[in-house]
Amino acid sequence: MTVRLLDVQDGRKQFTYDRQGSILKEETLSGIRSFFYDSRHRKVRVEEGLSVGNGTGKVQKNRYYVENLCFELLEDGRCTSFVYHNGELLHEEAGKEYRPASTSAQGHKKL
């Protein structure tokens, strides 16, 4: 399904949705953003301004807990982390440089 909207500042916007109602593509006069989802319909990637053979543009990656809560958002080499308690957001830490690390946990203690 495709929906077209008129925006006073950008001129026009066009959205394409999948059967679950999730946005697949947003087209404006300034460019195209594409959205990607996993099998649980969670947004896992957003690409903006990328073209074939051209590595420029922005990519956002989202990572989730098993409970479908986003715990990490990676964009332009920066990481935003989210901490929840009983489904409510307790803390958001933005702007730190992303450094992949592996940790193991057993119960509530870090090993």
Secondary structure, DSSP 8 states (H G I E B T S, - for coil): -EEEEEETTTEEEEEEE-TTS-EEEEEETTEEEEEEE-TT--EEEEEES-BTTB--SEEEEEEE-TTS-EEEEEETTEEEEEEEETTEEEEEEEEEE-------EETTEE-
